Amino acid sequence: MDIGDLVRAHGGVVRWGELRDAGISRARIDAWVTGGHLERVGHGLLATATADPQMVEWRRQGARAACVTFAQASGLWQWRVPPLPHLGAGRGLPLTDCVVHRVGGDYDLVDALISCCRCLPDVEALVLVESAVVLKRTTLGQLRERASTVRCARVGRVLERVNPLSGSMTETIGRVCLQDAGFCVQCQVKVAGVGHVDLFVDGLLGIEVDSAQFHSDRAAYREDRRRWNALTSQGVPVLRVTYEMVIHDPEAFVSLVRRTLDRHASAPAVAPDR
C-alpha cells in the first residue's frame, strides 16, 4: 500500500510506527503532515481531517481497525457494511460499540482477510478475499500460507472457492449462487469472435453481469450488440442480468437461469475457445 491506502485501511487514523513499518520514509510522512493531509492527534498518532472522532478515540486507547473494517477500508469490493466497526486490541482493553478482535503485533491485509473468513458469512468473506486476489493486493499462496497457521475449517472453505478470474463483486456472488444451486459455472470464458463471457453455465448458457457501477455510452452499446449477435449466431443463449437482481433477488436470478437452461437443454453445447 502507499501512504494514502494505508491510512484509509486504518480508518483514517494511523501511528507513525505503522507507517514506518510499512516502509514509508520519514520524509514522506512529514510531507503529508506539512501538506495538511495528516494532523497530529496524539503522541505518535496521525489522522486525516475527515477521520471519525470515535475511531480517533479508539486509537488513542490502543485499538485499531481490523477484520472487515480494515479490509473494506483497503479499497476492496464492498458488499455489506457491518453495523459495528471491527477493531483489533490487546487483551484487557475495554471497548464499546464495536466488535473486538484480540490481536497483537504486526497486522496487515492478509491478517484482516483471514479474520474475515472466520468472522463473516462465507460469501461475504469470499467477496473480500477474491477481490484482494483479483486486484493483486495479495495472492492465494500468501493467504494459504497464513491460513496454515490457523486451525479453522471455514478459512479453508472460503479460500477453496476463490476464482482469480472473477471480474466484479456481482460476478462473484452470481457464480456462488449458481454453484450452490448445483450448476457448473466457469468464469470469464473465451468464445471465438466474442471475447470473454462473464459466466458460462453448464457449458451452454452465457451470462453477462452488470456491475454496481455499470454505465453505457454509445460505443459500449454497439459493442454489447455486436457481442450479443456473435453469440446468438453461434447458438449460444445469453442472459444479461443486473446488479440488483443478483444481489437483491438471487432466488429470481437462479430461477431465471434454470428456466433458460431447461428451455435450451436440447440445443447442442458450444465448446469455449481455449
C-alpha positions as CSV (number, residue, x, y, z in Angstrom):
1,M,0.0,0.0,0.0
2,D,1.0,3.6,-0.5
3,I,0.6,6.0,2.4
4,G,-3.0,7.0,1.4
5,D,-4.1,3.4,1.2
6,L,-2.5,2.5,4.5
7,V,-4.1,5.5,6.3
8,R,-7.5,4.6,4.9
9,A,-7.1,0.9,5.9
10,H,-6.5,2.1,9.5
11,G,-9.8,4.1,9.4
12,G,-8.1,7.4,8.8
13,V,-6.0,7.2,11.9
14,V,-2.5,5.7,11.9
15,R,0.5,5.6,14.1
16,W,4.0,6.7,13.0
17,G,5.3,3.3,13.7
18,E,2.7,1.6,11.4
19,L,3.7,3.9,8.5
20,R,7.5,3.3,9.1
21,D,6.9,-0.5,9.4
22,A,5.2,-0.4,6.0
23,G,8.4,1.1,4.5
24,I,7.2,4.7,4.2
25,S,10.0,7.2,4.8
26,R,10.0,9.8,7.4
27,A,10.3,12.5,4.7
28,R,7.2,11.2,3.0
29,I,5.3,11.2,6.3
30,D,6.5,14.7,7.1
31,A,5.4,15.9,3.7
32,W,1.9,14.6,4.3
33,V,1.7,16.4,7.7
34,T,3.1,19.6,6.2
35,G,0.7,19.4,3.3
36,G,-2.3,19.1,5.6
37,H,-3.2,15.6,4.6
38,L,-2.5,14.3,8.1
39,E,-2.5,16.1,11.5
40,R,-1.1,15.1,14.9
41,V,-3.9,13.9,17.2
42,G,-1.9,12.3,19.9
43,H,1.5,11.0,20.8
44,G,2.8,9.3,17.7
45,L,-0.8,9.3,16.2
46,L,-1.8,10.9,12.9
47,A,-5.3,11.4,11.4
48,T,-7.0,12.8,8.4
49,A,-9.3,15.8,8.8
50,T,-12.3,13.6,7.9
51,A,-11.4,10.7,10.3
52,D,-14.3,9.6,12.6
53,P,-13.7,11.1,16.0
54,Q,-14.8,7.8,17.6
55,M,-12.0,6.0,15.6
56,V,-9.5,8.6,16.8
57,E,-10.6,7.9,20.4
58,W,-10.4,4.2,19.9
59,R,-6.9,4.5,18.5
60,R,-5.9,6.7,21.4
61,Q,-7.0,3.8,23.7
62,G,-4.8,1.4,21.8
63,A,-7.2,-0.2,19.4
64,R,-7.0,-0.3,15.6
65,A,-9.1,-1.2,12.5
66,A,-9.3,-5.0,12.0
67,C,-11.1,-7.7,10.1
68,V,-13.8,-6.4,7.8
69,T,-13.3,-2.8,8.7
70,F,-9.6,-3.0,7.7
71,A,-10.4,-5.0,4.5
72,Q,-13.2,-2.7,3.3
73,A,-11.2,0.4,4.0
74,S,-8.3,-1.0,1.9
75,G,-10.2,-0.5,-1.3
76,L,-11.6,-4.0,-1.8
77,W,-15.0,-4.8,-3.2
78,Q,-17.6,-3.7,-0.7
79,W,-20.9,-5.5,-0.3
80,R,-22.4,-5.4,3.2
81,V,-21.0,-2.8,5.6
82,P,-21.1,-4.3,9.2
83,P,-23.4,-2.5,11.6
84,L,-20.5,-2.1,14.0
85,P,-16.8,-1.5,13.2
86,H,-14.4,-4.4,13.8
87,L,-11.4,-3.4,15.9
88,G,-8.2,-5.1,17.0
89,A,-7.0,-4.7,20.5
90,G,-4.9,-6.4,23.1
91,R,-6.4,-8.4,26.0
92,G,-7.9,-6.3,28.8
93,L,-8.7,-3.2,26.8
94,P,-12.4,-2.3,27.4
95,L,-14.1,-1.1,24.2
96,T,-17.8,-0.4,23.5
97,D,-19.9,-0.1,20.3
98,C,-17.6,-2.3,18.2
99,V,-16.7,-5.9,17.6
100,V,-13.4,-6.6,19.2
101,H,-10.7,-9.0,17.8
102,R,-7.9,-9.8,20.1
103,V,-4.7,-9.1,18.1
104,G,-1.2,-8.1,18.8
105,G,2.0,-7.2,16.9
106,D,2.0,-6.6,13.2
107,Y,-1.3,-6.6,11.4
108,D,-1.7,-6.5,7.6
109,L,-4.3,-7.1,4.9
110,V,-3.7,-10.8,4.9
111,D,-4.4,-11.0,8.6
112,A,-7.6,-9.0,8.1
113,L,-8.8,-11.3,5.3
114,I,-8.1,-14.5,7.3
115,S,-10.1,-12.8,10.2
116,C,-12.9,-12.1,7.7
117,C,-13.1,-15.8,6.8
118,R,-13.5,-16.7,10.4
119,C,-15.9,-13.9,11.3
120,L,-18.2,-13.3,8.3
121,P,-20.7,-15.5,6.4
122,D,-18.8,-17.4,3.7
123,V,-20.0,-15.4,0.7
124,E,-19.3,-12.0,2.4
125,A,-15.8,-13.2,3.2
126,L,-15.3,-14.6,-0.3
127,V,-16.1,-11.2,-1.9
128,L,-13.3,-9.5,0.1
129,V,-10.8,-12.3,-0.3
130,E,-11.5,-12.8,-4.0
131,S,-11.2,-9.1,-4.7
132,A,-7.9,-8.9,-2.9
133,V,-6.6,-11.6,-5.2
134,V,-8.1,-10.1,-8.4
135,L,-6.8,-6.6,-7.6
136,K,-3.4,-8.2,-6.9
137,R,-3.3,-6.9,-3.3
138,T,-2.3,-10.4,-2.2
139,T,-2.0,-13.9,-3.6
140,L,-3.7,-17.2,-2.9
141,G,-0.4,-18.6,-2.0
142,Q,0.1,-15.9,0.7
143,L,-3.4,-16.4,2.0
144,R,-2.9,-20.2,2.2
145,E,0.4,-19.9,3.9
146,R,-1.1,-17.6,6.6
147,A,-4.2,-19.9,6.9
148,S,-1.9,-22.9,7.6
149,T,-1.2,-21.3,11.0
150,V,-4.9,-21.0,11.8
151,R,-6.9,-24.1,12.7
152,C,-10.3,-23.1,11.2
153,A,-12.2,-25.1,8.6
154,R,-14.1,-22.0,7.5
155,V,-10.9,-20.3,6.3
156,G,-10.0,-23.2,4.0
157,R,-13.6,-23.4,2.8
158,V,-13.6,-19.8,1.7
159,L,-10.1,-20.0,0.1
160,E,-11.1,-23.1,-1.9
161,R,-13.8,-21.0,-3.7
162,V,-11.6,-18.1,-4.7
163,N,-11.5,-17.6,-8.5
164,P,-8.8,-15.2,-9.6
165,L,-10.7,-14.7,-13.0
166,S,-13.7,-13.0,-11.4
167,G,-14.4,-9.6,-12.9
168,S,-16.6,-8.0,-10.3
169,M,-18.3,-8.5,-7.0
170,T,-21.6,-9.1,-8.8
171,E,-19.9,-11.8,-10.8
172,T,-18.5,-13.5,-7.7
173,I,-21.9,-13.5,-5.9
174,G,-23.7,-14.7,-9.1
175,R,-21.2,-17.5,-9.5
176,V,-21.6,-18.7,-5.9
177,C,-25.4,-18.5,-6.1
178,L,-25.4,-20.8,-9.2
179,Q,-22.8,-23.2,-7.8
180,D,-24.8,-23.5,-4.6
181,A,-27.8,-24.3,-6.8
182,G,-25.9,-27.2,-8.4
183,F,-24.8,-25.6,-11.7
184,C,-21.4,-25.9,-13.2
185,V,-20.1,-22.4,-13.6
186,Q,-17.0,-21.1,-15.4
187,C,-15.7,-17.6,-15.1
188,Q,-14.5,-15.3,-18.0
189,V,-14.8,-18.0,-20.7
190,K,-13.4,-17.0,-24.1
191,V,-15.7,-17.6,-27.0
192,A,-14.4,-17.2,-30.6
193,G,-15.4,-13.9,-32.2
194,V,-16.8,-12.5,-29.0
195,G,-14.2,-12.3,-26.3
196,H,-14.8,-13.3,-22.7
197,V,-18.2,-14.0,-21.3
198,D,-18.6,-13.3,-17.6
199,L,-20.2,-16.6,-16.6
200,F,-20.7,-19.8,-18.6
201,V,-23.2,-22.2,-17.1
202,D,-23.3,-26.0,-17.7
203,G,-21.4,-25.5,-21.0
204,L,-24.4,-24.0,-22.6
205,L,-25.7,-20.7,-21.2
206,G,-23.7,-17.4,-21.2
207,I,-24.4,-14.8,-18.6
208,E,-23.2,-11.2,-18.8
209,V,-23.4,-9.5,-15.4
210,D,-23.8,-5.7,-14.9
211,S,-21.7,-4.3,-12.0
212,A,-23.0,-1.8,-9.5
213,Q,-21.1,0.9,-11.4
214,F,-22.3,-0.2,-14.8
215,H,-22.7,2.7,-17.3
216,S,-23.2,2.6,-21.0
217,D,-22.3,5.0,-23.8
218,R,-23.0,4.7,-27.5
219,A,-19.7,2.8,-28.2
220,A,-20.4,0.4,-25.3
221,Y,-24.0,-0.1,-26.6
222,R,-22.7,-1.0,-30.1
223,E,-20.2,-3.4,-28.6
224,D,-22.8,-5.1,-26.5
225,R,-25.0,-5.7,-29.5
226,R,-22.0,-7.0,-31.6
227,R,-21.2,-9.5,-28.8
228,W,-24.9,-10.5,-28.4
229,N,-25.2,-11.1,-32.2
230,A,-22.0,-13.0,-32.4
231,L,-23.1,-15.3,-29.5
232,T,-26.5,-15.8,-31.0
233,S,-25.1,-16.6,-34.4
234,Q,-23.1,-19.4,-32.7
235,G,-26.1,-20.8,-31.0
236,V,-25.1,-19.6,-27.5
237,P,-28.1,-18.3,-25.5
238,V,-27.2,-15.3,-23.3
239,L,-28.8,-13.7,-20.3
240,R,-27.9,-10.1,-19.4
241,V,-28.6,-9.7,-15.6
242,T,-28.5,-6.7,-13.4
243,Y,-26.6,-6.0,-10.2
244,E,-30.0,-5.5,-8.5
245,M,-31.2,-9.0,-9.5
246,V,-28.1,-10.8,-8.4
247,I,-27.6,-9.0,-5.1
248,H,-31.2,-8.4,-4.0
249,D,-33.1,-11.2,-5.6
250,P,-30.8,-14.2,-6.0
251,E,-33.7,-16.7,-6.0
252,A,-35.2,-15.0,-9.1
253,F,-31.7,-15.0,-10.7
254,V,-31.3,-18.7,-10.1
255,S,-34.8,-19.4,-11.3
256,L,-34.2,-17.4,-14.5
257,V,-31.1,-19.4,-15.2
258,R,-32.8,-22.7,-14.5
259,R,-35.8,-21.9,-16.8
260,T,-33.5,-20.8,-19.6
261,L,-31.3,-23.9,-19.3
262,D,-34.4,-26.1,-19.3
263,R,-35.6,-24.5,-22.5
264,H,-32.3,-24.8,-24.3
265,A,-31.2,-28.1,-22.9
266,S,-31.8,-29.9,-26.2
267,A,-29.6,-27.4,-28.1
268,P,-26.0,-28.5,-28.9
269,A,-23.4,-27.2,-26.4
270,V,-20.8,-24.8,-27.8
271,A,-17.3,-25.6,-26.7
272,P,-15.5,-22.4,-25.5
273,D,-12.4,-21.4,-27.5
274,R,-9.5,-22.0,-25.2
